[in-house]
Amino acid sequence: MEMKLSTEDYDEIADRLFERIATRLPPTIGLVGQRNRKRLNLKQAAEYLNISDTTLYRWRETKPKLKRLEHLDGANSYFLSDELDDYLEQSN
């Protein structure tokens, strides 16, 4: 049985694969054409945002847009620095 995929289907598959690969790279490695992307644990993300750990924990519960940026890798939570940069730009 042969399946025919549209260009949109191929684009969606490529986008999903790119995101999966990009989030699995070591923290300091980026892909060509990608902004500097660092994987930050919760403590590092708080430092990056210049807030306390407690504030970040509270913001995760009270700011839905920030909560959506949180990624899970098994039992570990992390944020990506470029997504935090975008969040800060949109918040101002």
ABEGO torsion letter per residue (X at the ends): XBBBBBAAAAAAAAAAAAAAAAAABBAABBBBGBBBBBBBBAAAAAAAAGBBAAAAAAAAAABAAAAAABBBBEABBBBBAAAAAAAAAAAX
